[in-house]
């Protein structure tokens, strides 16, 4: 048992070392990414510069990097006056979770400071002065509870000052020569040994600093007032006066008021009567128009039905239902012309017109979800199966495109269409009539 325990201990230790190394490699890669964005294209002159994935920031002593006493974790990154012209990648930097000091003073860094700076939970010193940072400060800076000294002076930062009222460890806050706006938060000035917000766009009264800081910490803000500045704040506006009591109406004025109200009432009644009269006239005009329209439609329907019956009787279609009669009742109402039959593959149908197809005897075979199927005999004895399609939901152009594609299919087991007709409201598809029915009918035992 003791040998097994020893082996288990060695295996666990080995796995722990592998995991530890993988985490260190992740931190090294993140720090190299941070440097690439901080100084894009920078070529170091110092051969011991480091900052590459093939070395270790602690054991190989990267330039500007200091580690904790155990040489395992990065403690500080100080890269001042290198004229770096990139941006601060706080997300990659804060992968080094135990970072306490970051100083990038007197470079040429730009862009904004991202909210990722709040991931550096152990950060105590942050020095970013003398750069070209812009935009608002992230709110996450006010949540760095271990912060002691913050220097963001001499940049182009905007927005309001960070609210660090609850950061009890803060002893220095320097933010002069920016473009900050708003009022000065009520910091714990009794705990501060350095404070400067001069040359910004702040406004409002200066908080009570207890005499610890002089006017030069607040100068250059024209809209600041109060001690220790020389310009006093204006007195607060007086509270609004209560509204005057309602006037007591004289009883003698009641008859005069009554005459005025009566005039308004009469005027309103006249307006109401006029509007009612106009609405009634308009309503009657609408009714007359509807009656005329109904009469015209009724006359038109009678004419169409008469034509449909005439054509159906002359063509001799079985069961009294032919293609022309059904077509007439649905399509001729819309003024559709009878033209445009497209012949696809049959030589026996040359010269066939749409009117010939409608005038041929037709037998209704089946009604389906999308239309009816007819057996049609042409004058030359050719039998066709004609599908009249309804409510298919596709445009005329799409229907024509599909029919042309189907006609191009050449296969001994596929029955090609021989003709089709398509208009805005009517679609017909003609096939060679199969005496024994379709494959679907043979498989499922239904006769045509």
N, C-alpha and C positions, 0 to 999 in steps of 0.2 A: 504493500500500500504506500509506503514512504517513497519508493521510486516513482510511482504514478503521480503522487502529489508534487514531487520535484519537477517532473516533466510538464505537468499542468501549469506550474508556476512560471517555468521558462517560456511556454507557449503564450501565456497571458501577457508576460512582459514584452515579448516580441511583438504581439499585436498592438500593445499600447504604444510602443516606439514607432510602429508603422503609422498609427493614427496621428501621433504627435508630429511626425515628420510631414505627413500630408497637410496638417493644419499650418505648419510653418511654411511649407511651399506655397500654400494659398496666400498667406500674408505677404511673402516675398513678391509673388506675382502682382498682388494688388499695389504694393509700394512702387514697383517698377512702372505700373500703369499710371500711378499718381505723378511720378517724375516725368513720364513722357508727355503728359498734359500740362504739367507745370512749365516745362522747358522744351517745347517741341523743336527738334533739330539741334539741340545743344550738344556740342562736342567738348567734353571735359579735357582740360590740360593736365590734370593730376592723374597719374597712372593708378593711384589707389582710390580713385573716385568711388568705385563700387556701383550700387544702384543697377544691378543686373541679376538675372535669374540664376546665374551660375555661381553666385556667392551668397554669403549670409550677412545680414545687416549688423549683427552683433559680433560674431566671431571674426568677420573680415573688416569690421569697422568702416562702414560706409561713411562717406563725407557728410558731416552735419547730423549724423545720427548717434544718439547715445542710448544705451540700454540699461535696464535694471541690473543690480549687482549680480544676479544669477545668469546674466548674459542670455536670457531666453526671450525677453519681451522688450520691444522698443519703448523707450520712455520719452524721448524728445526728438524733434526734427527742427533744426535751426539752419535755415538757408537764407541769409540776409545779403543784400547788395550784390546779387548775381545778374541783375537786369533780365531776369526771366520774363518772357512775354506771353506766357500761356494763361491757363485758368486753374482755379483750385478745385480739384476733384476730391471733395470731402468724403464721398462714398467709398472710394478706394483707400484713402488715407485712414479712415476710421475702422478699417479692417484690423488694424493694429489696436486692439481694444483697450490696451493699458497705456495708451499715449497720454502724457500729461502736459507737455509743452510743445507748442507750435509757433514758430516765428518765421515769417516770410517778409519782414520789413524791407523797404527800399528796393523793390523790384518794379516791374511794369505789368503786373498781373491785371487782368480785366475780367469782364463778365460779372455775374452776381455770385453771392455766396449761397450755396444751396442749403436746403433744410437738412441734408445728410450730416451737417456738422454736429447736429444733436446726437449722432451715434457715438461720438467720442465722449462717453459718459464720465471718464476720469480726467477730462481736460481741465487744467487749473490756470494755464497761462496761454492767451491767444493774442499774438501781436501781428497785425496785418496793415500797419500804417505805411504811408508812402507808396501806395500802389494806385491802380485806376479802377478799383472795384466800383460797381454801379448797382442800381436797383435797391429794393428794400432789404433790410436785414431779415434773415429768417426768424420766425418766432421761436424756433428750437434753441436759439442762443439763450433766451431767458429761462430755459429749463435745465441749463447746465449747472447743477446744484453745487459742483465742486469748484466753480470758477472763482479765481482770486483777482486776476489782473486781465483787463480787456482793453486793447488799444486798437481802434479802428480809425484813427485820425488820418487826415490828408488823403482822402479818396473822393469818390463822386457818389456816395451813398445817399439815398433818398428815403422818404417815408418817416415813420415815427421812431423815436429812440426805443431800444429794447426795454421791455418791462422786467427789470431784475430785482424787484422789490423783495421777493421771497428768497433771493440768493444771499443767505446770511454770511457767506464766506467772502463776498466781494469787498476788496479793499482799494481797488483802483479802476476808474472808468474814464477813458480819454477818447473823445469823439469830435474834436474840433476840425474845422476846415472841411465840411461836407455840405450836404444840402438837406439836412434833416428838417422836418416840419412837426407841427403839433406842440403840445406842452411837455414840460420836463416832468418825468415821473417822480414820485416821492421816494427816492432812494433813502437807504439808512445812512445819512450823511455823517452820523456820529462814528461810523465804522470805516469811513473812507479816508485815505491819506492823500489821494490824488483824484481830481475831478475837473474836467474841462469840456465844455460844449460850445465854445465860442465860434463865431463865424459860421453860423447855420441860418436857418429860416424859422427858428422857434418863436412861439408867441405865448402870451399869458403871463401870469405872475411867477416869479422865481420862488421855489419852495424854501421853507425855513432851513437854512444850512447851519444854523447855530454859530455863525461867525467863523466857520472853519475855512471858507473859501471867499476870495475877493472878487471884485468886478471883472478882472481879466479872465475868469473862468466862464463868464456869461456874455462878454462883449461881442459886438458884431451880429447881434440879433435885434434888429430895430423894434420888433414887436414884443420883446420881453420887458417886464417892468417890475419894480419893487426892489427892496434891498437884496444884495449890496449895490445894485445899479442906481444911478442918479435919478432916473426918471421914475416917478411914483406912479402907481397904478391908479386909474380913474376910479372914483367911488362907484360902488354897485348901483345899478338903477333902482329907483324906489319901487316898492311893491305896487302892483296895479290897484288903482282905487276901486272901491266897490261900485257896482252899477247903481245909477240913481233910481230911487223908488218910482214905481209907475205913477203917472199923473192921474189925478182924480178927475174924471170927466164931469163936466157940468151937466146937471139934469136938463138945463134949458136947451142944450145943444142936441138933445135926442131927436126932435122933429127934423132938424136939418140933416142929421145923419140918416134918418129914415128915407128922406127924399133922395139922397145920393145912392143908397143901397137899392132903392126901387128902380132908379134909372139903370144901374148895372144889371139888375134882374131882367128888365124888359129887353135890354140890348142882347143879353145872353139867349133869351127865348127866341128873338128874331133870328139870330145866327143859327140856332139849332133847327128851327123850322126850314130855313133856307137849305141847310145841308141835307136834311131829310128829303126835301123835294128833289134835290139834285141826285141823290142816291136812288130814289124811286124811278126817276126818268132813265137813269142809266140801266137799272135792273130791267125795265120794260124793253129797252132797246136790245139788251142781251137776249131776252126771251124771244123777241121777234127774229133775231138773227139765227138762234138755235132752231126755231120752227122752220125757217126757210132752208137751213142746211139739212134738216131731217127729211124734208120733202124732196130735196134734190137727190139725197142719198137713196131714198126709197125708189125714186124713178130710175136712178142709175142701176140699182140692184135688180129691179124688175126687167130692165133691158138685158142685163148680163145673164140672168137666169133663163130668159127666153132664148137667147142665143145659145146658151149651153145645152138646153134641151133639144134645140133644133139640130145642133151638130151631133149630139149623142145618138139621136134617132137615125140620122142619115148615115152614120158610120156603122151601125149595127153591132155595137160592142155588147158583149155578153153581160148579163145581170144588170144592164142599164148603167154601167159605170165605165167610162172610157177615160183615156188620158186627157183628151181635149176637154171633157166636161169638168173634170177636177181642176185642170189647169185654168180654165176660164174663170171659175169661181174664186180662185185665189190670186191669180196673177194679172188677168186682164183688168181687174179693178184698179190696179196700180198703173195702168197704161204701159205695160211691158210689151215690147215688140217681139214678133215671132221670127227671129233670125239668129244666126250664129251657131248652127250645129257643126261640131268639129268631128270629122272622120279620122280615125286613128290607124286601123290595121286591115280592114276588110276591103277587098277589091270589088266584091259583089254589091257594095253600097255606094259606088261612085255616083255622084249626082243627087244623092238623097238630101232632101231639104227638111228643115224642122217642121214645115207645114205637112209634108208627106208623113212624117212620123206621127204627128198628132191626128191626121186624118185616117190612119190605118186602123182596122178592127183590133180591139184590145180586150184581153180577158184578165180580170183581177185575180192574181194568184194568192197573194198574201199581203197583209198589212203588218208592218213592224214598228219599232220604236222611232225610227228616223224616216219613215215613209212607206210607200206601197210598191209592190212588185207586179208587173204586168207581162203577159205573153202577147206579143204584138206580131201580126202577120202583115208584111209589106205587100205591095201590089205584085212584085215579082216572085212571091211565094216564100221569101226568106223569113224565117222565124227569129225574133229577137226577144231577149229578156231585158225589160226596161225597168230600171229602178228609179222611182221618183223620190228624191231626197228632200226631207223637210227638217227644219230646226237642227241643222248640223253644227251651227255656230262658228263657221269659218268664212273668211272673205272670198270674194269672187276670184281674186288673184291667187290666193292660196289653193283654192279648189283646182284651178287650171294647172297650177304648178304640180300638184299631186297627180292629177290625171296623166299629164305628160310623162312623169317619172314612171308611173305604173305601166304605161304603154311601152316603155323602153325595155321592160323585163321580158326576156325571151327564155322560156323554159317549157318543155313538153308537158309538164304537169300543172302549169299555171295558165288559166284561161285569161287571155288579154281582153281589155275592153275594145269595142269596135268604134264607139262614138260617144260623145258627151255633149251636153248643152248646159250653159251656165249663164245666169243673169243675176241681178241683185236679189231676186226673190224666188227664182226657180232653178233647180238643178236636176238634170236627167243624166243617167248613166246607162249605156246599152251594151249588152254582151250577146254573143251567139247563144241561142237557146239550146240547152242540153236536155234532150228528151228524157233521159233517165234521172234527171235531178242533179243537184250539186253533191260534192263529197261530204259536206256537213249533213245533208239530209240522209244520205246513205248510211253514214256512221250512226246517226241518232234515230233512224227509222221513221223519218217524216217525209212524206211525199210532197212534191211541189204541186 
